[in-house]
Amino acid sequence: MKRYLIALLALVMAIPTMAQSGFGDYYDCRLAAHRKEGMPKGAVVWMGDSLTEQAWWSFLTKEKPLVNRGIGGDNTRGMLARMPEILEAQPRKIFFMGGVNDLSGNRPVEEIASNIRKILEMVREKAPACQVYLQSVITPNNEVLAYAYIKNKQHLMNELNAKLKAMCDEGLATWVDLRPVLHNEQGELKEELTKDGIHIHPAAYELWVGHLKKMKYLRK
């Protein structure tokens, strides 16, 4: 019996400690990978959800060192929880985008904006030399959107973007409005730039980074 208990204890200790954060297994898996990768001092950080994670930023920009801290499915609560570890390395730039997954989970706009404000204030306190670029939330294309839970929420995304811009007007970050670059005349993601109504093709990332370079937020 004693040997059985010892073996059982060893098995439990060998199981990866997933879902410990409360944000899901994938979040914890990616967070563990990020910790293993490490964070160089003074890096350019891309922070966000799947839209950030799926990009190949190191190919699109010459900025070095550069790290991708996008996690698919992440929301602003998860990003807020991750931010202290990122700021320990004193990044020189953070390109932030978040909020779509919160809205798909029916979180109130006020709550989402509050989380993002906390993130910006945390950066100001813990890494005052870091420049934060707060990027507008991309509004899905309803016509081709593959996910019913995010449909018909354009008005909420517009409301959130207005609140984010107001934070930038206060001086908490630099506002990056990607809507003129990626949206159509209806204020939704251009159909030719998306594969499922919200996630984007490589051409869209090129337009995204091209805009950042044009605005001199990134080196050419």
N, C-alpha and C positions, 0 to 999 in steps of 0.2 A: 504493500500500500504506500509505504514511504517513497519507494522508487517511482511509483506511478505519479505521486504528487510532485516529485522533483521534475519528472519528465514533462508534466503538464505545465509547471511553472516556466520551464525553459522554452516550451512552445509559445506560451503567451508572450514572453519577453522577446521572442524572435519575430513575432508579427509586427510589421511596420505600424507605427502609431499614426494611422490615418484618421482623418475627420476629427482631429483634436481641436481644431480652431472653431468648429461650429459652422464653417462655411462650405463643407462638403469635401469629398475625397479628392476630386480633381484639384481644387484649390490647395489642399494640403500637399498633394503630389508636386504641383508646380512650385509651391513655396519651398519645399524641401530641395528641389532642383536649383532654385535660385540661391538658396543658402550654400549649397555645395559649390555652385559656380563662383560665389563671392561677388563683392561689389568693389571695384577699384575706386580710389579716391578721385574726386573731381570729375565724375562721369557725367555724360548726357544720358538721362533716364527717360524712357518712354513708359508711361504708367497708364494702365487701363484694363480693358476687358479683351474679348476675342478680336475686336477690330484692331487693337494694338498688337496682340500676341501674334496674329497671322501675318504681320508685315515683316519684310526683310530690311529693317532700317539700316543695318550696317552696310548694305549694298547701295542704298539710296542716298546716303550722306557720307561725307568724309569726316564727320565729327568723331573724334576718338578721345578717350575710351567711350564706348557706347554700350548700354545694356537695355535689353527689352524686358520690362516687368509687366507685360500684359498677361492676364489670366482669363481664359475663356469662362464666361458665366459670372465673373466677379461683379460685385456691386460696390457702391460707395462705402458701405460699412466695412467690407473686406479690404478695400483700398486704404481706408483710414487705419485699420488694424495693421496693415503692412508698412505704412509710411515710416514709423520710428526706425525700423531697421535700415531702410533706404537712406534716411537722413544721417545715420551714424557715419556714412562715408562722405558726407559733405558734397553732394553732387553740385555741379556748376549750372546745370539746366535740367528742368523737368518739363516734359511735354505731357500734359494730363488730359485724359478724356474719360468720362464716366457718367453713368446715370441711366443708360438705356435699360440695363438689366433691372435696376430698381423700379423703373416704370413698368416693365413687363411683369414685375412681381407686385404691382399695384401699391407701391410705396408712395406716399404723398410727396408732391413737388417740394413742399416746405422742408420735409425731412431730408430729402436728397440734397437740396441747396445747403442745409445746415451741415451735413456731413462734409461737403466740399469746402465750405467755409472753414471748418475745423482743420481740414487738411492744409489749406492755404495758410492759416494762422500758425499751424505747427511748423511749416517750412520757414516762415518768417522768424519764429522763435529759435528753432534748432539749427537752421542753416541759412542765416540771414543774407549770405552772399549769393545764394542760389536764385537764378531767374526762373520763374514759373510761367509757362505758357499754357493758359487755360483754353482748351479747344472746344468749339461748339459741339453739341450733341448732334449726331447725324440722324435725320428723320427718315424712317424707312419708306420704301415705295409700296403703297398699299396694293397696287395692281398686281404685283408679282410676289408680294410678301408670303413666305412659306409658313409663318408662325402666327397662328390666330391670336395668341395671347398678347401680341404687341400691336395688333391692328387698331386703327382708328384712335391713336393716341398722339396724333400730330400736334393737337392743341396743347397737350401737356408738355411736349418737347419744346414747343415755342415758348411756353411759360417758363420752363427751366432755363432755356438759353437766355431769356431776358434777365433772369436772376443772376446767372453767371456773368453776363456782361456788366451788370450793376456792381458786382464784386470787383471786377477789373477796373471799373470807373473809380472805385474807392482806393485803388492802388495796390490791391492784394495780389495781382497777377497781370500778365499781358494777355489781352483778349485776342484769340485767333478764331475768326469767323470763317469756317470752311463751307458754309452754305452756298455762297456765290460760286464756289469752285465745284462742288459735288452735287448740288441740288438742281432740279428742273424748275420750270416756271410755276409749278404747283407747290413748290417748297418741299419737295420730297427727293430722295436719292434718285439720281438719273438711272433709268432702267438699264442702259448699256454699261453701267459701272458696277452692277450688282449681280450676284448669282442666285440670291434667294430673297431679295428685297431689303436686306440689311447688311450682310457681309459683302465685301467689295473685291473686285478684280484687281490684278496688279496695276492696270492702267490708272485706277483710282488712287492707288498709293503714290504713283508717280505724280499725279496732279496735286495731291496733298502735300508732298514734300516740295514739289516745284513752287507751290504757293509760299511755303515757309522760307524757301531760299529767296524768292522774290521780295519778301518782307524783311529779309536779312536776319531772320531768326536762326537760320542755319547757314553754314558756309557752303558755297557752291563747289 
